[in-house]
Amino acid sequence: MAISGVPFGQAVVSTWKEKRGELASATGREFERRALPLMRIFQSDIIQSPEMGPYDRAGIDLFAWDDRLRFPWVVQCKGFKEGELGSSQVRQILESIDAFLRSEYACDNYVLLHNRTGQNRDAVMRIEEGLEAIRRSGKATTAWLWDRQTFIREARKRLQSIILARLGNDASRLLSEHEALFRFGGIYIPCVPFLKSAEFSATSSPVTCVHNLRTTVR
């Protein structure tokens, strides 16, 4: 299968590569907007918080609303233009984590999302300490640090699981419909008999060879 002359698999890989590039080049609110549709793969009702509003001041850029003020998802987005995380970027991240800790809000899943890589291991360790504080405080059940590469990888895995689950549900539905239509609709034959027909003549039999007649009823 091809899309505009490009093989389907190649087109899919190219699309994810483009997403990584968009995330890497976006900063500020633009980074939030780029991340939003990908985060909706995890929960479809995730929204962007208004700029300079109470949620933004609490270190919440993207979230899924809940009246209990314990949100299913909270995402703090950090779109940097620097090549890699440095002391300034780590300080900004920890300040946002501290703002969430001091807020009245809590969540099930907290994500600190940035658009650099995880090559600076000292920076990663300092951020992970902040995320551990969120977990220990009970403000979040889980807390993850996602760079742009991890984000794309997790989004791909989540999307694949959704597609496989949908295909499984559709297959079960079709099987149920066939069971209602046919007398033996519920019988499963994993190895379908194969019939090889010969040319008809006055002396030959219409069927000369029958293979794979083993059947299994499930």
Secondary structure, DSSP 4 states (H G I P E B T S, - for coil): -EETTEEHHHHHHHHHHHHHHHHHH--HHHHHHHHHHHHTTT-TT-EEPPTTSHHHHTT-SEE---TTSEEEEEEEEE---SSS--HHHHHHHHHHHHHHHHSS-EEEEEEEEESS-S--HHHHHHHHHHHHHHHHHTSEEEEEEE-HHHHHHHHHHHHHHHHHHHHHHHHHHHHHHHHHHSTTTT---SS--EEEEPPP-SSS-SEEEEE-------
